[in-house]
Amino acid sequence: MCDDNAVPVRCPSCDGYGWISDLFDGEGDCDWCQGIGYICRDSKGVDHPIPIEHLSALAETLEALEAERLRELGYTGQAKKPWDQAIRQARGNLLDGKD
């Protein structure tokens, strides 16, 4: 269990996604974090799943960690116009009426 000095960190197994996909078992919730995407690291450096009863107390911290993770992935929170989307630029399908 998590002690009072434990800090939430990104799950090292699923890298914050909360699920795992492999060749043998298919897709499913991460066993380390139980699908949350984050674990708590105690004062001894040991990782534990975050107990469900601690989620409400950690909600603000977990939201900040998730926002940080999404920024690392390039998410800005702003929608891109079709002609600004890299995938459409690569395909030449800009949806600007000039295809």
Backbone as a printed PyTorch tensor [residue, N CA C, xyz], in Angstrom:
tensor([[[  0.8330,  -1.1990,   0.0000],
         [  0.0000,   0.0000,   0.0000],
         [  0.8700,   1.2520,   0.0000]],

        [[  0.2710,   2.3470,  -0.3630],
         [  0.9800,   3.6200,  -0.4180],
         [  1.0400,   4.2380,   0.9790]],

        [[  2.2050,   4.7890,   1.2870],
         [  2.3060,   5.4890,   2.5660],
         [  2.0110,   6.9780,   2.3480]],

        [[  2.0370,   7.7570,   3.4080],
         [  1.6900,   9.1770,   3.3160],
         [  2.7010,   9.9850,   2.5150]],

        [[  3.9300,   9.4800,   2.3960],
         [  4.9700,  10.1920,   1.6620],
         [  5.0710,   9.7380,   0.2020]],

        [[  4.1690,   8.8830,  -0.2280],
         [  4.2020,   8.3730,  -1.5990],
         [  3.8190,   9.4770,  -2.5780]],

        [[  4.4380,   9.4140,  -3.7510],
         [  4.1400,  10.3840,  -4.7950],
         [  3.6420,   9.6490,  -6.0340]],

        [[  2.6320,  10.1960,  -6.7070],
         [  2.1730,   9.5600,  -7.9440],
         [  3.1620,   9.8310,  -9.0710]],

        [[  3.4400,   8.8100,  -9.8490],
         [  4.3220,   8.9090, -11.0090],
         [  3.7110,   8.1080, -12.1550]],

        [[  4.1560,   8.3930, -13.3590],
         [  3.6780,   7.6650, -14.5330],
         [  4.0500,   6.1940, -14.4130]],

        [[  3.1360,   5.3430, -14.7710],
         [  3.3670,   3.9040, -14.6960],
         [  4.5020,   3.5230, -15.6580]],

        [[  5.5450,   2.8660, -15.1670],
         [  6.6520,   2.4870, -16.0420],
         [  6.2950,   1.3490, -16.9980]],

        [[  5.2380,   0.6430, -16.7180],
         [  4.8610,  -0.4830, -17.5610],
         [  4.0840,  -0.0370, -18.7990]],

        [[  3.1100,   0.8480, -18.6210],
         [  2.2620,   1.2650, -19.7480],
         [  2.5380,   2.6990, -20.1930]],

        [[  3.4750,   3.3750, -19.5430],
         [  3.8670,   4.7440, -19.8640],
         [  2.6990,   5.7250, -19.7860]],

        [[  1.7760,   5.4700, -18.8640],
         [  0.6770,   6.4000, -18.6250],
         [ -0.5800,   6.1350, -19.4310]],

        [[ -0.5470,   5.1510, -20.3210],
         [ -1.7310,   4.8760, -21.1390],
         [ -2.8100,   4.1160, -20.3720]],

        [[ -2.4200,   3.3000, -19.4020],
         [ -3.3920,   2.5510, -18.6140],
         [ -3.7380,   1.2010, -19.2090]],

        [[ -3.2210,   0.8870, -20.3880],
         [ -3.4950,  -0.4070, -21.0050],
         [ -2.2410,  -0.9210, -21.6990]],

        [[ -2.2380,  -2.2030, -21.9120],
         [ -1.1070,  -2.8970, -22.5330],
         [ -1.6350,  -3.7030, -23.7120]],

        [[ -0.8430,  -3.7940, -24.7400],
         [ -1.1730,  -4.6230, -25.8930],
         [  0.0250,  -5.5180, -26.1650]],

        [[ -0.2130,  -6.8200, -26.2090],
         [  0.8780,  -7.7310, -26.5570],
         [  0.3800,  -8.8500, -27.4650]],

        [[  1.3150,  -9.5930, -28.0010],
         [  0.9820, -10.6400, -28.9660],
         [  0.2240, -11.8070, -28.3480]],

        [[  0.4440, -12.0700, -27.0810],
         [ -0.1150, -13.2530, -26.4500],
         [ -1.4870, -13.0210, -25.8190]],

        [[ -1.6310, -11.8980, -25.1290],
         [ -2.8710, -11.6320, -24.3870],
         [ -3.7770, -10.6000, -25.0450]],

        [[ -3.3340,  -9.9940, -26.1230],
         [ -4.1300,  -8.9420, -26.7470],
         [ -4.0400,  -7.6550, -25.9520]],

        [[ -5.1360,  -6.9230, -25.8550],
         [ -5.1670,  -5.6700, -25.1200],
         [ -5.9180,  -5.8290, -23.8090]],

        [[ -5.5100,  -5.0530, -22.8310],
         [ -6.1880,  -5.0630, -21.5410],
         [ -5.5870,  -4.0370, -20.6090]],

        [[ -6.2320,  -3.8510, -19.4710],
         [ -5.7180,  -2.9160, -18.4670],
         [ -4.3290,  -3.3300, -18.0220]],

        [[ -3.5150,  -2.3440, -17.7510],
         [ -2.1580,  -2.5860, -17.2520],
         [ -2.2480,  -3.1990, -15.8530]],

        [[ -1.5080,  -4.2630, -15.6270],
         [ -1.5200,  -4.9240, -14.3200],
         [ -0.8390,  -4.0960, -13.2340]],

        [[  0.1230,  -3.2720, -13.6070],
         [  0.8460,  -2.4820, -12.6030],
         [ -0.0170,  -1.3790, -12.0240]],

        [[ -0.6810,  -0.6330, -12.9020],
         [ -1.4270,   0.5480, -12.4440],
         [ -2.9290,   0.3060, -12.3940]],

        [[ -3.3740,  -0.8680, -12.7850],
         [ -4.7920,  -1.2460, -12.7900],
         [ -5.6270,  -0.3410, -13.6930]],

        [[ -5.0130,   0.1010, -14.8060],
         [ -5.7270,   0.8910, -15.7840],
         [ -5.7550,   2.3860, -15.5130]],

        [[ -5.0940,   2.8520, -14.4730],
         [ -5.1050,   4.2790, -14.1270],
         [ -4.0530,   5.0440, -14.9340]],

        [[ -2.9250,   4.4020, -15.2240],
         [ -1.8480,   5.0600, -15.9600],
         [ -0.7690,   5.6100, -15.0470]],

        [[ -1.0620,   5.6360, -13.7480],
         [ -0.1180,   6.1680, -12.7700],
         [ -0.0710,   5.2350, -11.5740]],

        [[  1.0560,   5.2270, -10.9140],
         [  1.2530,   4.4150,  -9.7040],
         [  1.7630,   5.3540,  -8.6140]],

        [[  1.8280,   4.8660,  -7.3960],
         [  2.4480,   5.6820,  -6.3580],
         [  3.7760,   5.0410,  -5.9680]],

        [[  4.7720,   5.8860,  -5.8050],
         [  6.1190,   5.4540,  -5.4260],
         [  6.3120,   5.8500,  -3.9730]],

        [[  6.5460,   4.8440,  -3.1360],
         [  6.6630,   5.1400,  -1.7010],
         [  8.0390,   5.6950,  -1.3610]],

        [[  8.2310,   6.0210,  -0.0970],
         [  9.4680,   6.6610,   0.3560],
         [ 10.7030,   5.7750,   0.1870]],

        [[ 10.4950,   4.4760,  -0.0030],
         [ 11.6090,   3.5550,  -0.2310],
         [ 11.8740,   3.3360,  -1.7190]],

        [[ 11.0930,   4.0010,  -2.5720],
         [ 11.2620,   3.8610,  -4.0140],
         [ 10.5430,   2.6730,  -4.6100]],

        [[  9.6390,   2.0720,  -3.8320],
         [  8.8820,   0.9130,  -4.2990],
         [  7.5600,   1.3990,  -4.9080]],

        [[  7.2280,   0.8670,  -6.0810],
         [  6.0070,   1.2580,  -6.7790],
         [  4.8360,   0.3820,  -6.3670]],

        [[  3.6670,   1.0210,  -6.2100],
         [  2.4280,   0.3370,  -5.8370],
         [  1.2790,   0.9010,  -6.6630]],

        [[  0.2570,   0.0890,  -6.9320],
         [ -0.9430,   0.6560,  -7.5640],
         [ -1.5680,   1.6930,  -6.6330]],

        [[ -2.2010,   2.6780,  -7.2100],
         [ -2.8790,   3.6830,  -6.3940],
         [ -4.1940,   3.0860,  -5.9150]],

        [[ -4.3980,   3.0380,  -4.6040],
         [ -5.6690,   2.5100,  -4.0950],
         [ -6.8320,   3.3810,  -4.5570]],

        [[ -7.9170,   2.7520,  -4.9210],
         [ -9.0960,   3.4650,  -5.4160],
         [ -9.5430,   4.5460,  -4.4320]],

        [[ -9.4570,   4.2590,  -3.1460],
         [ -9.9140,   5.2380,  -2.1520],
         [ -9.0160,   6.4780,  -2.0880]],

        [[ -7.8290,   6.4460,  -2.6980],
         [ -6.9290,   7.6060,  -2.7180],
         [ -7.1070,   8.4570,  -3.9730]],

        [[ -7.8700,   7.9760,  -4.9510],
         [ -7.9880,   8.6820,  -6.2230],
         [ -8.5530,  10.0930,  -6.0870]],

        [[ -9.5750,  10.2590,  -5.2780],
         [-10.1810,  11.5910,  -5.1620],
         [ -9.1980,  12.5850,  -4.5540]],

        [[ -8.3860,  12.1470,  -3.6050],
         [ -7.4060,  13.0320,  -2.9860],
         [ -6.2680,  13.3710,  -3.9520]],

        [[ -5.9990,  12.4880,  -4.9160],
         [ -4.9010,  12.6880,  -5.8600],
         [ -5.3640,  13.2240,  -7.2100]],

        [[ -6.6510,  13.4730,  -7.3560],
         [ -7.2190,  13.8340,  -8.6580],
         [ -6.5160,  15.0270,  -9.2970]],

        [[ -6.2820,  16.0750,  -8.5530],
         [ -5.6570,  17.2730,  -9.1050],
         [ -4.2270,  16.9800,  -9.5690]],

        [[ -3.4880,  16.2340,  -8.7830],
         [ -2.1170,  15.8670,  -9.1390],
         [ -2.0960,  14.9700, -10.3670]],

        [[ -3.0140,  13.9980, -10.4170],
         [ -3.0720,  13.0920, -11.5610],
         [ -3.4570,  13.8430, -12.8360]],

        [[ -4.3550,  14.8040, -12.7310],
         [ -4.7330,  15.6210, -13.8940],
         [ -3.5310,  16.4130, -14.4070]],

        [[ -2.7360,  16.9630, -13.5000],
         [ -1.5470,  17.7240, -13.9060],
         [ -0.5270,  16.8110, -14.5800]],

        [[ -0.3370,  15.6120, -14.0290],
         [  0.5830,  14.6530, -14.6380],
         [  0.1070,  14.2360, -16.0280]],

        [[ -1.1870,  14.0540, -16.1830],
         [ -1.7350,  13.6600, -17.4820],
         [ -1.5950,  14.7940, -18.4950]],

        [[ -1.8130,  16.0240, -18.0780],
         [ -1.6350,  17.1680, -18.9730],
         [ -0.1810,  17.2620, -19.4270]],

        [[  0.7430,  17.0150, -18.5160],
         [  2.1700,  17.0220, -18.8530],
         [  2.4940,  15.9270, -19.8690]],

        [[  1.9390,  14.7390, -19.6620],
         [  2.1700,  13.6210, -20.5800],
         [  1.6350,  13.9430, -21.9690]],

        [[  0.4500,  14.5180, -22.0310],
         [ -0.1440,  14.8760, -23.3160],
         [  0.6650,  15.9560, -24.0290]],

        [[  1.2070,  16.9180, -23.2870],
         [  2.0680,  17.9380, -23.9030],
         [  3.3170,  17.2990, -24.4870]],

        [[  3.8760,  16.3030, -23.7940],
         [  5.0460,  15.5890, -24.3140],
         [  4.7300,  14.8880, -25.6340]],

        [[  3.4740,  14.4680, -25.7910],
         [  3.0490,  13.8030, -27.0210],
         [  2.7010,  14.8000, -28.1310]],

        [[  2.7200,  16.0850, -27.8040],
         [  2.4430,  17.1120, -28.8030],
         [  1.0440,  17.6850, -28.7520]],

        [[  0.2350,  17.2650, -27.8000],
         [ -1.1320,  17.7730, -27.6860],
         [ -1.1080,  19.1830, -27.1050]],

        [[ -1.8150,  20.0890, -27.7510],
         [ -1.8550,  21.4660, -27.2700],
         [ -3.2220,  21.8540, -26.7310]],

        [[ -4.2370,  21.0490, -27.0130],
         [ -5.5870,  21.3790, -26.5950],
         [ -6.3280,  22.1820, -27.6420]],

        [[ -5.6500,  22.5270, -28.7030],
         [ -6.2530,  23.2880, -29.7880],
         [ -6.4600,  22.3810, -30.9960]],

        [[ -7.6010,  22.5190, -31.6330],
         [ -7.8620,  21.7580, -32.8530],
         [ -7.0510,  22.3560, -33.9960]],

        [[ -6.5540,  21.4760, -34.8670],
         [ -5.8350,  21.9380, -36.0530],
         [ -6.7740,  21.9170, -37.2460]],

        [[ -6.6710,  22.9150, -38.0580],
         [ -7.4190,  22.9370, -39.3040],
         [ -6.9110,  21.7930, -40.1770]],

        [[ -7.7540,  21.2350, -41.0170],
         [ -7.3180,  20.1050, -41.8520],
         [ -6.0350,  20.3870, -42.6290]],

        [[ -5.8650,  21.5960, -43.1370],
         [ -4.6830,  21.9060, -43.9340],
         [ -3.4290,  22.0680, -43.0750]],

        [[ -3.5880,  22.1030, -41.7440],
         [ -2.4410,  22.1660, -40.8390],
         [ -2.0360,  20.7920, -40.3020]],

        [[ -2.8360,  19.7780, -40.5770],
         [ -2.5810,  18.4470, -40.0440],
         [ -1.5060,  17.7440, -40.8680]],

        [[ -0.4650,  17.2850, -40.1990],
         [  0.6720,  16.6580, -40.8780],
         [  0.2500,  15.4630, -41.7230]],

        [[ -0.6740,  14.6630, -41.2250],
         [ -1.0910,  13.4720, -41.9680],
         [ -1.7520,  13.8600, -43.2870]],

        [[ -2.5420,  14.9130, -43.2790],
         [ -3.1970,  15.3600, -44.5160],
         [ -2.1840,  16.0100, -45.4650]],

        [[ -1.2170,  16.7270, -44.8980],
         [ -0.1830,  17.3270, -45.7430],
         [  0.6200,  16.2410, -46.4450]],

        [[  0.9350,  15.1860, -45.7340],
         [  1.7040,  14.0880, -46.3160],
         [  0.9170,  13.3820, -47.4140]],

        [[ -0.3830,  13.2900, -47.2540],
         [ -1.2300,  12.6090, -48.2370],
         [ -1.6700,  13.5380, -49.3650]],

        [[ -1.4890,  14.8330, -49.1820],
         [ -1.9280,  15.7790, -50.1850],
         [ -3.4290,  15.9890, -50.1730]],

        [[ -4.0850,  15.5940, -49.0860],
         [ -5.5350,  15.7420, -48.9550],
         [ -5.8000,  16.8080, -47.9120]],

        [[ -5.8210,  18.0640, -48.3670],
         [ -5.9120,  19.1780, -47.4270],
         [ -7.3230,  19.6490, -47.1380]],

        [[ -8.3020,  19.1580, -47.8670],
         [ -9.7000,  19.5440, -47.6720],
         [ -9.9100,  21.0430, -47.7630]],

        [[ -9.1060,  21.6870, -48.5640],
         [ -9.2610,  23.1380, -48.7290],
         [ -9.9020,  23.4950, -50.0630]],

        [[-10.4100,  22.4650, -50.7500],
         [-11.0370,  22.6830, -52.0320],
         [-10.0500,  22.7480, -53.1850]],

        [[ -8.7680,  22.5340, -52.9060],
         [ -7.7420,  22.5980, -53.9430],
         [ -7.0030,  21.2810, -54.0790]],

        [[ -7.6840,  20.1760, -53.8080],
         [ -7.0450,  18.8450, -53.8460],
         [ -6.4650,  18.5380, -55.2000]]])
